[in-house]
């Protein structure tokens, strides 16, 4: 059987937060579709301010085990916050 991979590419005229929000929505939609198709339920999200991770958590919390990694701006170090204890087994 032949496996088909489809990709969606977005190009923006200008950088900015508005692009991040649009791309976040597109990625959440793609991840949601993959989860419904039976893909791995373990998702890792990198988020500088935690806003993207929070959006993923709100949208996909019932469908996945989400691990997000964020930079603490006041400490400049990486922290990890799992949403379930499954990651610690």
N, C-alpha and C positions, 0 to 999 in steps of 0.2 A: 504494500500500500504506500502511496506517495503522501508525504507530509507537506502541508502547505503552511507557510508562515507569512502572515500579513503584518505590515508595519505602517504606522501612521507618523508622518513627519510634519512638524510645524515650524515655520520660519516667522520671525517677528521683525518688524522694521526698527523698533526701539527696545532697549532693555527696560525692565521695570517690574514692579510687584504685580501689575495687572497680568503680565505674562505668566508669572508663577501660579497665580490663581487659576487661570485657564488650563494650564498644563496639569495642575493638581487634579482638577475635575476630570480631565481626559484620562489621566493615569488611574484614578480611582475607578472610573467606569471600566477601563481595560482589566484591572485587577479583579473587579467584581465579576466580569464575564468569565475570566479564567477560573475563578473559584467555583462558579456555577457549573463549569465544564469539568470539574473534578481535579483542578490543579492543587498543588501543595498548599496547605492552610497556613503555613508559617511565612509571615511577611515581615521584612525589615524595612523601616523607613528612616532615612537620614533627614534631619530638620534642624537648621541653625537656630531658629527662634522657637521651635516646638509648635508653631501654628499649623504647619503642614501635617505633622504627626497627629495633632489634635483633630484635624479634619478627617484624616484616615480613620482614627479611632471612632469618631462619632458615626461615620458612614459604614464602616465594615466590622464593627465590634461583634456582631452576632455571627459573622461568617468566617472569622479568621482569628488566629493567635498572632497578635501584632507586637513586634518589638520595635521600639523607636530609639534612635540615638540622637542626642542633641548636645549642642555646645552651650555650656552655662556662660553667658556673656560676662558676668561679673567675676568668674573664676578662670575663664579661658581653658577649661579642661572638658573632656568628653565624659558624659554620663549616659547610662543606659537605663531605661525604665520599661520593664516588661509589663504587659497587660494581663498575663496569666502566669501561674507558678509552673506551668509545663516547661518553661525555658530553663528552670533551675534543676531539673531532674538529672 
